[in-house]
Amino acid sequence: MFSLPKLPTQLPRFGILGDDAKLAFRTSAGGLRRLTEETIPLSDENYWLQYTTLFDTAGEAFTLINPSDIYRSLLHRPENVATLLTYLITKLSSLLGDHTFPASAPSISSSLNPLNSLPINLGGNTDRNPTKQVLNCIRVISRILPVIFGLEVPGWEESLMWKQRTVVIPPPSAGGGYGQRLDEAPQFVIDDEEEEEESGSTQIASQPASTAEPTTQIQPSLAEQLINTLIDLLFCCGFTLPEKTRMDHHKFQYVIWEKGVGSSLTPSATSREQSYLDSNRTEVLRLLLILLSKQIYLSPSAIAHTPALYTKYLVQKVPRKTVLTLLCSLLNTVVNSSTTRPQGTATSAFSAGIAGVGKGLTKGLNQLPYTQALIGEDTKEALVSIASQVLIVTLDYQSNGTLTNSVGASTGEARSPPEDPASTQPSAKRNHFRYFLSKIHKPADFNYLLEGIVAILSEEIGRAASIIGMGLGALQTVGVANSPAPSARLAEEVVILLWQLLEINNKFQKYVINGDRAVDVMAALLCLLMEFKDNSKSHGICRALSYMVQSLTADPSFGPQLSSVTIKIPVPAKWNIIGTATDFFVSSIYSIISPAGVPKGQPPGQFSSAYPALVISIANCAPCFKNLSTNASNKLVQLITAFSDPRMLLAEEGNPRLVYFMLDALNSVLYRNPSHNPHLLYSIVRAHMVFQDLGTFTLKRGLRDAKMRQEDEENTTHSRTSSVSRGKRIEGGSESTGAHEEKARLLAAEGRRQSDVEDTTNSLEQLRISSPPPTGPSTWAEQRSPVTPNSPGLSEKARGKMRERQESLDMDESTVHAAAVAIGKNGFVPTQEWVTSWVRGLPLDPIMLTVSELLPKIQEIQTSMNRPSTSPAVLDFLRVVNLSPILPERPPTSSRPFLWTDSSLVWTTSLIWGDIFVKNMSPLGVWNGTNVRLFYIKQAQPVNRQLTDAVSNVMTGLLGRSESPARTT
């Protein structure tokens, strides 16, 4: 099935590779230890130079330099860390002007000798390699900055990185070249902002040849210098762009990396050269992401008013033309990831899965130096991941608390619109990235973005639901961590990107909703919600998905598509249903919110913060509901029944709003399309007691019912457990008296009428079962009023027991208060005044008028027809019903999109960075061991990696190593 990579017959000695120097770096007096022991001047170039020449991979730099080493140096010799950063940033800038940079991309002479593909010299030649020095500068800076950002010393990092410097520029030497000292090398400077906007590029300052005396020059801060250098590196021919893109002697060309938005072609390169370019892009973007990560070292309360200097400089001060090129490059890199391999066939999916297994088996080789090229690591996958993260972080930034353009009401408190609508639009002065994203307008670009994003999400849904996906997930426990597709780890980032596109670009939002793919987008979002809801680690992205669904459904053009457009994306069989997109919409939300959909371990009645947005989504679309199936109709009524449970209503102050929005949804159907939804009308009428009880709800009755239901559930669970061993007691084909009483108690627990099951009465006060109850945790029979002592079909003994129980549940004022304190969550204590306030506001009149009109007529149809099932006749009657004469005046349609608030902006930033943090915990562990404050980090138990260790040990023996290789964390 797979084979280990072939090794050359003769391997060079590790001493020649510099292995001994690397091992000695941490312990020798002239290595890393010296940073802590003595103050080292900037002029000691022999010492500082080793940080740019020693390492051959990012893994080596992150392994040999630990966060504890940096913390120790900051504690004892902070000036050394400052000098090291100054040296590396200055060195990095000067290397860009070196005529020998970049070196040629690596080439391979034989496919049987993968070591020849390494971008380093393995033959012991010590000729200087400027490309290697550039990469090592990036790697060491990437290791140091997260530790510095986590310092609890106010102002130290800002003083170091953001203070402008005045330096003395000596006369240029006659020879020039690499032999110049650092302070003699040409530096990057930023021109006047207005001129920079015109030129669109940074320029290298040069001294006139006639200058004979040293001059002083004000240079930008280290942070500005570093960001400018990284941006230039992202568009360097021969380093991050194919060498063919070079024009004349200009090594920096601001061209878009791949075809897509803004470009119709991809610069050509061989597969090996492209892998090399992608690897370099990844390392540069990683450092850029680290600079932007300063926000994760702020508390949530501080992030709203503390300026993010690195992000602000990138999105506001970098030339706009450069930002546009970078934005399109990142966007196209992410969106194009969905077309990197054949789609839609079982064979390709299976092959991708097997390939992932094979790659996972060789993952242990990553513990060895230089193995990025040795095992052919997927540089494209790494690039796509880091590019998506940089993209969503830059688009997330909004200066001065500027909110995105939103209207209507949110799931929380209402927010009045700004006085100046233009102030909510993306501005070039606030964020160049958001501004240019809002300006995309070509239909071809919209189609490219939408199709690519939907394809990525579809791949993630299929991977999660497939057997291959589950198999690879199991293999991860033994060290096989590689997934078969780049998109497999992009779901969260692409969801956020889609959200940002819809919020920032109004034309794109209209294109999506008015086109034929809006239903597909809805289906993809709901499928992801159903996939992620049972994973507590994914509750944040579930909340974001629910807000996206809410805003999507708030557009008036979306609702009609549910009845007229079919879902085109492949929906996994476990979630697929027979019916329209409306049925899928309702059933999916039901499966997320219903008791069966509540994650394990979550207390009853404590619903996720994602649920209100989904309920509002139903209310948004309800005016357009047509031809709802029996299953979907029953589920809508089951949802309102669940929300009407007193344990739910009284738990949180905001829970009654769920009932309000569900009632609003049902009223919308009654006002606009009653005859098109006979199944829903039938379900409403059959559950009329639910609505009647809501209209007469009181605190005392709610507390009593909550206690009764809790006891009944406990008794039911105990009885069902006991019945397994006891069995059913049957006497002469009829139940014994004891079994009859037990059955009455069980029926009371589930809120059923005995007469509904046994059909022992023809009373017009109740409805006969005329259609099979829906499947699921709750049936329409459970929506009926609970059994009372006056219910028909009960024995006298059962009636007496129920009377005794009701008397025992009577409450005085002190008991009511104690019960209210116990039922409330998070310190909330319900009161009768609070109950009265929301009961009066429930829109029950249209439903109760409908019930009073239809209930007697339906009962008349049932009693007049002498046959087991009367559903067809009832449904025929409901298909021609006209409710307009009996209903109040129809209220105007109100849509409720998600509305941004200051707190939601902070939450979104925390969500984005939390996901980025977790995904970068391995293999490099970029932020591991640093003092993160934006979110709480809970360390999981280490994963068993026996298979990886076994392969690593085998390869260690082949290479003749006496010690286990160092591992990156």
N, C-alpha and C positions, 0 to 999 in steps of 0.2 A: 504493500500500500504506500509506503513511503520509505525513504532511506536517509541516513545521516549524510551530511555534506562530506564530499571527498576531500582528503587532506593531501598536501604535497608529500612526496616521498622524503624530502629533506627539509627540516624546519630550521630556521635560524635560532641561534642560542638566545635565551631571554635576556642575558646580560647585554647583548648587542642592542636589543630592543629598548633598553633603558629601564628594564624591570627593577634592577637593583636600586637605581636612583629613585624610582617611585616608592619603593618600600622604605627607603631611608628618609624620604621627604618628611614623614610625620615625626620621626624620632631624632634625626640628626640635629646637631647644634646650628647648622646653617639652613635648616628647613623650616617647617611650619612652627616648630617650637620656639623659634627665635622671635616670632611676633609677640609673644607674651613676656619674654625675658628681658628685652632691652629695646630702647628707642632706636629705630633704624631710619637714617636720613634718606631723603628722596634720591640723593646723589649716588647711593649704593646700588647701582644698576645691576651688578652681578647677582645680587640677592633678588631683586624684584623681577628680573628677567626670567627666572625659573618658573614663575607663575604663568608665563606665556609660552613656554617651550616644553614643559614636562608632560603634560597630559595629551593623550591621543584620542580620547572620547569624552563625551559629557559625563558618562558614568564614572570614569576615573576621577574627574574633578569633584564630583559630588560624593564619591566614596572617600577620597583621601582628605577632603576638607569637610569636617563635620560642623553642624551648628554649634556644638559645645566648644569647638576650637575658637570660633569667632566670638562667642559669648565670653570666653576666658580672656581673649585678647582685648575685648572691649572693656572688661572689668579692670585689667591691669595696665594695658597700654593702648588706650583708645586712639592715640595719635598714630599708631602704626596702621590700624585699620583705615583711618582717614587717608594716610599716605598711600596705602595699597590701592584704594579706590581711585584716588587722584592719578596715580601712575597708570592704572589699567585703562581708565577713560581717556586719558591723554594719549596713551600708546595706541589705543584703538583708533582715535581720530587721526593720528599721524600716519598710521598704516594705510588708511584710505588714499592718502596722497602719494604713497610709495609706488613708483612705476613698476615694481615687480609684483604688486598685488593686483588682482588675484593670480595665484599660480594656476597652471593648467588643470582642468578637471581630470580625475584619475581615469586611466584606461586599463583594459585587461588584455593580456596577451594569450591567455589560454583559459578556457572554461573549466579546466581541470585544476587550476591553481587559484582559488578564490582569494588568496592572500595578495595577489598582484593587484587586486582591485582597491586596496586600501589607499586612502588619500594621504598616506604618510610614507616616509622612506624607511623601509625595514632593513636596508643593507648596511646600516651603521654610518651612512654619510651624514655628517653634521652640518651640511649647508643649510643656511637659514631658510625658513619656510614662512613667508608672511601670512599665508592663508591659515596655517596652523596657529600662528600667533593671534590672528584676529579671532579665531574660534575659541582659543583658550582665554582671551580677554573676556569674551562673552560668557563663557562657562564660569569663570571665577567670580565675575560680577554677579551672575545669577545666583551663586551660592551665598554671597555675602549680604546682598541687599535685603532679603527677607528677614535675616537676623537683625539688621540695623533697624528695619521698619518696626520690629517688635520691641524696641527699646522703650523703657519707661522714663527716659531722660528727656524732658521737654526741650525742643529746639535744637538738639544736637544734630540730628539728621538734616533738618532744614538749613541750619547754618553751613553744614558741609556741602550739601548738594545744590542749594539754591542761591548761595551768595555769589554775586558777580566778582570777578577777579581782575586785578590790574597787574599785568606782567610786563617785563622788560624784554623786548625783541632785539637780540644782538644783530649786527650786520651779517648778511648771508656769507657763508664760507665759499671759497673758490671751488672746492671739490663737490660739496653737497652730498647727496646720496644718503644711504642708510647710516653712514657713520656719524651723522649729526646727533647731538645730545637732544634729549626730550624737549628742553626749553628752547631749542633752536628750530624745531620742526614746525612746518606750517600748521596753523590751527583753523578750525571752522569758526566763522563768526556769523551772526545773524544780522542781515541788513535791516534797514528801516522797514517797518511793517507794511507800509503802503507800497514801497518798491518791491518787497518780497511778494506781495499779492500779484504784482504784474509779472515778475520774472518767473515765479513758480518754482524756484529751486534755490538751494543753499549754495553759497560760493566759497571758495577757498581764498582766504586773504593772502596776498603776496606783497612783498616789499619791493619798491622800485630799485632797480639796479644801482641807481646813483646814491642810495642811502649809505652813508659811511658811519653814522653814529647810531648807537642803540636808541630805540624809540619805545615809548610805553603804549600799551594797547589794552583796552577794556574788553575782556573776553566774556562770553556768556557763562552762566553757571555750569557746574558739572552736569546737572540734570538736563539742562537744555542742550548742552554739547552731546550728551549721550543719546538723547532722543533723536536729534538731528542725524547723528552718525548711524543709528540703527535704521532710520528711514532710508538713508542713502544705500545702506548695505542691502536692503530688500530689493533694490533695483540696480544691482551691480553686475555688469556683464562678466560672465565667467565664474561668478560666485553664486548668485541667485537668479540670474538670467542666462540663457544660452549665449555662448560667445558670439554667435552669428548676429545677435542684436546690436553689437557694438557698431557705432558710427564714428568713423575717423579715429581720433584718439580719445574720444569721450567714453569713459568706462561706465558712467552712470546714465542709464536710459530709463525714463519713467514710462514704461509700457506695461499694459495689463498682462498678467501672467497667463491667463487662459481665456478661451473664447467664451462669450456669454454677454452679459450686460456691458456695453461700451466697446466690445471687440468682437470681430467675426472670425478671428483665427487665433490659434495657439502657437507661439514661437516654437519652431521645430527644434528637437533635440533627440539624441539617441536615448534609449531606455536607461542606459547606465549613467549618462550625463544628467538625465532628468532626475534620477534617484539621488544623485549627488547634489543637484540644485535644491531638490525638495528637503534634503537633510539640512542644508545650510539655512534655508528659509525657516525651517522649524526651530533651529537654535536661536536665530535672531528674533523670531516672534515670541519665543519663550521668555527671553529677557524683556521684551516689550511688555508682555503680559505681567511679568513680575513688577515692573515699574508701575503699572496700573493697579496692582494689588495692594497698594498702600492703604486702600479703603478697608481691607479686612482686618487691619490693626486698630480700627476705631470701633467704639461701642455703637450699637444701633442708635442710641440717643444723640451721639456726637456726629454721626455721619451726615445728618441733614444740614448741619451748619458749619462743618469743618471743610474747607476747600480741599478738593483732590487735585493737588498741584500738578502731578504728572499727567493725569488724564486731561485736566484743563488745558495744559500746554499742547498736548497732542491734538486735541479736537478744535482748538482755537488759534494756535500760533503757527502750526505747520502750514506751509503754503497750500492754498485750496486746491490747486491743480494736482499737487502731490497726494493730498488726501483723497481726491476723486479717483486717482489711479490705484491707490492702496485699497480703497473701499471696493472697487470693482474686482480687484485681484482676489481679495478675501471672499467676496460674495460668490464669484464664479468658482473658486476652488471648492467651496462648500457644496454648492448646488450641483456641480459636475460630479460629485462623488457618487451620485445615484446611478451613473451610467458607466462605471468603470468595469463592469462585467456583465455577461448575458443575464437577462431578466426573464422571469415568468415561466421557467421550466423546472421540473422536479430534478432533472439531471444536473443542471447547473447549481441548484441549491445543495444537492448531495455532494457534488464535487467540491463546492466551497467549504462545506462542513468538514470533509476529509482533509482538505488542505489546511484548515484551521487546526485539526488534530495534529497533523504532521509538524506544523510550525510550532505548536505548543510543546511538542516533545523536545524540540531543540532549544526551547526557551532557556534552559539551564545554561546554555553556552553564553548567554548574555552576561553571566557573572565573570566571564573572562575579559581581559582587555581586548580592544580592537575588534570585537565580534559583531559590531553593527553591520559591517560589510561581509563578515565571514558567513553569517547565516542568511544574508539577504533580507534583513528586517524591512518591513513594509514602511518605507519612508513616506509614501503617499498617505497612508492611513494616519500616521503621526502628524503630518502637515495639516490634513483636513481637520483633525481634532483641535489642534492649537489655533488654526485659522478661525474656526467657528467660535472659539472662546474669546479671542481678541475682538472679533466682529461684534458679538453681542455686548461685550463690556463697553466698547466705544459708543455703541448706539444707546446704551442705557444711561449714559451721562447726560444730565440736564442741569445746567447752571442756574443759580439764583432761584432754586425751587420751582422752575418752570414746569408746568404740567402739560401733558400731551392733550391734544384736542379731543374732548369727549363731551357729550351732551346727555341729558336725561338724568336718571337716578341711578345710584349704585346699589350694591348689596348692603351697604352700610348706611351711614348718615348721608342725607342729601347735601350736595354742595352747589352753591349758586355759581352760575357761569361767570367768567371774568368780564369786566366792563369792556375791555378791548378784545374782541375775538382774535385779532391778529396776533395778540401776545401769546396765544397757545400754539401758533404755527412754528415749526422748526425754523430757526434763524441761523444764517451763516456765522453770525457773531457769537452765538451760543455754542453751536456744535456743528462743525463742517460735515461730519459723518451723517448726522441726522438730516441736515439740510439737503445734501446731495441724494440721500435715499428718498426724501420726499419729492425730489424733482424727476425721478424716473417716470416716464410717461408713455413710452412706446409700447403698443400692444404686444409686439414680438418679445420685448423684455419681460413684460408681465407674464406672458405664456411660458417663457423659459423658467422664470422663478417659480411659478405655481406648479408646473409639471414636475420640476426637479424636487421641490419640497414635498409634494404629495408622494412622489416615488420613494423618497427617503423614509417618510413615515410609514408607507405601506411595507417597505422592506423590514422595518423594525417590528411592525405588527406581525408580519408573517414569520419572522425569525423567532419572536417570543412565543408564538403559538405552535410552532412546528416541532416535530419529534427531534429533528436535527438540532434545533435550538436548545431543547431540553437536554439532549445528550451532551452538548458542549458545555452547558451549564454545570452538569454533573462532573464533567472532566476537569472543570476549574478547581475542584476540591483536591485534585491530585497534581495540580501544577500546570494544566493546559489552559492558559489564560487567553490565548488568541481567539478572536471571533472570526467568522468566515467573511465578514463584510465590513468595510469602513463605516457604513451607516449604522451598524449595530450599536455603536456607542455615541451616536449623534442625536438620538431622539430628543433629549432634553434641550440641547442647544438649538436644534432646528425648530422645536416648538416655540422657544423664546424668540428666535429670529422671525418666524411667521407672525407671532404676536406683534413684534416691533414693526414689521412691514405693514400690517393691517392698521396699526395705530398711527404711524408716521405718515404713510402715503395714502391719502384719501382716494386717489385715482385707482390705486391697486386694490383697495378695499371694494370699490364699486365694481372693478373688473371681476373680482372673485365672486361677489354676491350676485351680480347680474349675469354671470356666465353659467355654464353647465357643470361647473366643478364645485360649487358651494356645498352641495350635498355630500360630495366626496370628502371635502375638508371636514365637515361636521362628523361624518362617519369615522374618519381617521382620528379625530380628537377624542371621540367617545370610546373608540376601541382602545386607545392608549390609556384612557381613564380606567376602563375596566381591567386592563392589564396591570396597571400600577397601584390600584386602590388597596390591594391586600398587603402591600409592602410599605411599612411605616417610614422607610427612608425616602419614599417617593411622594409623601403627602404634600410636600411643597409644590412639586410640578403638577400634581392632581388639582391643587387649588388654582394654579395658573391656567390649566386646561379648562376648568369650569368657568373662569372669567372670560376666556376666549369664546367658549360656546355661548355665554350670555351676550357678549357684544355682537357675535355673528347673528344670533337670532333676533337681536333688537332692530336690525334693518328691515323695513317693511317689505323689501323685495325677497327676503329669504323664505318667509313662511310659505308662500304659494308653491315654491319648488318642492316642498316635502310631499305634495300630492301629485306632482307632475313629472318629476325627474327621478330616475332610478339611480341607485348607488352603483358606481362602476368599479370602485376599488375592491379587491378581494377581501371579504370579511371572513375571519376564521369561523369554522363550522360551529364552534361552541357559542358564538354570539350571533350567528346568522339566524334570521327568522323569515318566515313566509309572509309577505305583505309589502306594504308601501314603505317609503322612506319615513313617513310619519310613524308607522308602527315600530320601525327600528329605533327611531328617535325616542319614543316614549318607553319602549321596553328596555333600552340601554340605560336611560336615566333611572328607571325603576330598579334595575339590577344593581346599580351603584348605590342607591339610597335605601333600598329595602332592607329589612332586618337581616336577610340572608347575605346582603352585600356589605354589612358592617364588618370591618376587619376584626379578627379574633382578638379577644382581650379588651375590646373597647366596651365600656359600660353601656347598658341599654339606655336609650334615650339621649345619649351624648353624641350628637351627629357632628360630622366633620364640618369645618368651615367652608368646604367646597359645596356642600349641599344647597345652601340658599341660592347660589348662583344658578344651579341646575333647575331648581324649582322656578326661578324667575324666567329661565329659558323656556320652560313649558308655557308659562303665562304669556311670554312674548309671541310664541307661535300659535297659541290656542285659537285666535280668531280665524286662522286658516286651516284648522283641522277639518278634514273631510274623510269619510269612509273609514273611520277607526275600526279596527277589528275587535272582536269580542275580547281577545286577550289584552290588547292595549287599553281598551275601555275599562276593563276590570282593574288593571294596574293603576290607572289614574285614580280610581276610587279607593283602591287599597292604600295609595300614598296618603291621601287626605285622612283616611282612617288611622294610619300609623301616626300622623302628625297630631291627630286629635286625642291620642292616648294621654291621659292626665299626667302620667310620668314624664312625658315629653313636653307637654304644654307648660308645666310648672317648673321645669328644670332650669331654664334660662330665660332671661327677660326678652330676648329676641325670638324665641321659638314660635310664639303665636303668629309671627309674620309668615311662617311657612304655610300655615293654614290659610292665611289671608290670600297669598298668591295662588294657592291651589283653588280656592273658591273663585278667585278672579278668572282663572283659566277655565273653569267649568262654566261660569257665567258668559264668557266670551263665546263658547260653543252654543249656549242656549240662545244668545242674542243673534248670532250670525248664521250658524249652520246646523240647527237642530235636526232637520229632516235628513241631513246628510250623515248623521251620526246616531242612528237608532240604537246601536249597541251601548253607546255611552249614556243615552237617555234611560235605557233599561237599567243599567248599573246604578245610575243616580237614584232612580225610584226605589230599587230594591234596598238601597242603603239609606233610606230616608231617615231612619232613627239616628244615624250618625249626625246628620245636619240638625235634627231637632234637639239632640242633646247639646250640641255646640251652642245653640241659641239660648239655652237655659243653664249654661255652665256656671257653677259657683265654686268658690275655693273649698268650702267644706265638702261638697259632694265630690269634687275632684280628688281631694286628699283621701276620702273614704274609698272611692273607686280604685285609686292607685294602690292602696293597701290591699284591697280585695284581690286585685289582679296579681299583685306580687305573691300573695299567699297561694292563690290558685295555681300560678305557674310552678311554685315550689311543690305543691301537693300533686300536681299533674306529673311533674318529673318523677317524684317518688312513686306514684301509683304505676306509671308506665314501667318503671324499673322492677317493681314488685310483680307486675303481671307477667313478666317473662318467665318467672319460676312458678307462678300460681296458675297461669292459663285462664281460659274463659270458662265460667261456670254456666253450662247450658242444661236446662231441665225441660224435657218434653218439647224442645224446639223453641222455647221462650226463655227470656232471661229471668233469673231468680230475683227475689225482692232486693237482696243485697247488691246484686249486679246492677239492678235498675237504679238504685240510689247512687251507686258509684258513677254510673253513666250520667245521671243528672248533674252530679258535681263536676265531672269532666266537661260537660257541655257548658256549665256556668263559667268555668275557667276560660273557655275559648269564646265566650260571648254569644253563644248560639241559643236559639229557641228550640226546645224539645220538639215542638210541633213541626218545625221545618224539616227535621230529619225523619220523624215517624209519620208525618202527614196525618195526624189524628184529629184534626179540627178543620172546619171549613170557614173559620172566622174571617171576616173581611178586613180585620185589623192587621193581617199578615199576608205575605205572598208565598205562593207555592214555588218550590224549586222547579223551574221549567227549562233549565239548561245546565249542562255539566259545569261544576264550579271550576274556575281556573286553577292551574297548577301554581305552586309557589308556597311561600311561608304563610301567606294570608289569603283566605278565600272570601267570596262575597258573603258567605254565611257568617263569617267571623265579624262582619261589619254590622250585624244586627245588635239590638239591645241585649244586655245580659239577662240570664234567667232570673226571674223574681218569684216570690212565693205564690203570686197569682197566675203564673204561667201555666197554661194547660199541659196536661200530660204528666204532671208530677204526682207522686204518691203523697198521702197525708204526712207520712214520716219525713219525706224529703222536704215538704213545705215547712214543717215544724223546725227542722234543722236550719233551714235558710232564714226563718224569722229570728231564731236565736242568734245566728251569726250577724244579721243586720243590727240587732240590738247591741251586740258586743262591739260593733264598730262605730257606734254613736260617739261623737266627740264634743267635749266642752271647749271653751276658749283656750285654755292652757294646752290642751292636747292638740288643737288646731295649730297653734303657734309652733309647738315642738315638731309636728309633722311637716309644717311648711319649711322650717329650718333644715330638716333632714332631707327633703326632696329637692331643695334648691342646690345648684352647683356653683362653685367658685364664689361663694359668699352671697349669692342672690337668695332673698327670702320673699316668696310671693305673698301678696296681700289681696284682700277682697277688693280694695279700691283699684289695684292694678288689673285684676281679672275683669272688673266691670268696664274699665277703660277700653280694653281690646275686644271684649265680647260685643260691645256696642258698635264697634267699627267693622265687624265682620260683614261682608256683603252676602248675607244669607237670603235676603228677600227674593231675588229671582229664582233661586233654587227651591225655596219652600213654596213659592207660587206655582212653580212647575210641578212639584210633587203633588200639591193639592189638586191640580188640574188633571194629572195623568194617573195618579194612583187608583182612584175609583174606577176609571175606565179600563185600566189594565186588569184590575180584579174582576170586573164584570166579564171581560173576555175570558179570563181563566175559569170562572165558575160556569160560564155558558157553554164551554166546550168540554165534552166528555171524552178526553183523550189524555194520555200521559204527558205529552209535551205540547205546550201552547206557545212556545217561543216564536215559531214562524208567523203566527197570527198577530202576536204582540208587535213583532218587528215590522210587519206590514202596516200596522196601524201607526207606529211611530215614524215611518218613512213619509207620511203625508201630514204629520201633525203641524199645526201653525200656532206658535206661542206668542206671536206679536200682540194679539189683543189683551193678553193677561199680564205681560211683563211691563215694568216701568220703562220710562224713556231710556233708550240705549245710550250708555256713556261713551265718550270718545275713546278711540283706541290709544293706548299708552304703551310705548316701548321703553324698556329699561336696560340700556347698555351698562357695562361696567364703567364706573367713573373713578378716575385716578384721584387719590388724595396724597398728602405728604407722607402719611404712614405707609400707604401702599407702595410708594416709590422706594422707601427704605426697605420694605419687605422684599420687593422684587430684586433689589441690589443684593440683599442677603441670600436670596434663592439662587441667583446667578453665581455668586462667588462660592456658595456652599457646594454647588455641583462641580465647579471648576476645581475646588480644593480637593474633593474626594477623587476626582478622576486623575489628578496629578500626584496622588500619594505613592504611586509606583509608575515606572521603575525608579525614577530619580528622587521622588519625595521632595518636590520643590519647596513646599512650605512646612514640611514635617519638622517638629521640634521647635517651632517658633511660637511667639506669643500672640496668637490670633484672638481677637476680641469681638468680631462682628457676629460670630455664631459659636455655639458650643460644640466641641469635638469630643466624641465618645469613642474610645479605642475599642475595636472589636478583637475577638480572640484570633490569634494567628492561625492561618489556614495550613492544613497538612499539605506539604509539598514533597512527598516522598518520591514521586516520579521524577520531578525536576532534579532533586538531589541525586537520585540514582544516575540520571544521564550526566549530570555535572561531574560526579565521581568517575564515571567511565571516561569522560573526555579528559579529566585531569590526569588519569593514568596514561592515556595515549600521548599526552603532551609532556609527560615526564616531570610533572610538578610534584613536589614533596609536600606542599601545603595547599589547603583549599583556597581557591581564589576569593578575593574580596567581593562582597555582594553590595549592590546598590540598594538603598532603602527608600 
